[in-house]
């Protein structure tokens, strides 16, 4: 695994402004068909942005059950994989385990 150093504030300021994605550039993976399409599209990439979302914990000592959503994105499209859908979880796992695709933690 390649671990890159965090860019300096100057390097970050020198980057072009990122405009974000429109809603039609975000796909929620909720079915076998969605999972297959996401897997086909993202398997072609050499690197992906990666983040997760978890239910917040408000009680001291309570243990988080883990992420409820996995996000994988390119610069032009984001895929949201809710872990409650088994096909979404399998597709996300396949992509995350693919060593040929670099992952950049955006969290």
Secondary structure, DSSP 4 states (H G I P E B T S, - for coil): ---PPPPPHHHHHHSPPP----GGGEEEE-SHHHHHHHHHHHTT-SEEEEEEEE----STTPPP--EEEEEEE-SS-EEEEETTSHHHHHHHHHHHH-TTSEEEE--
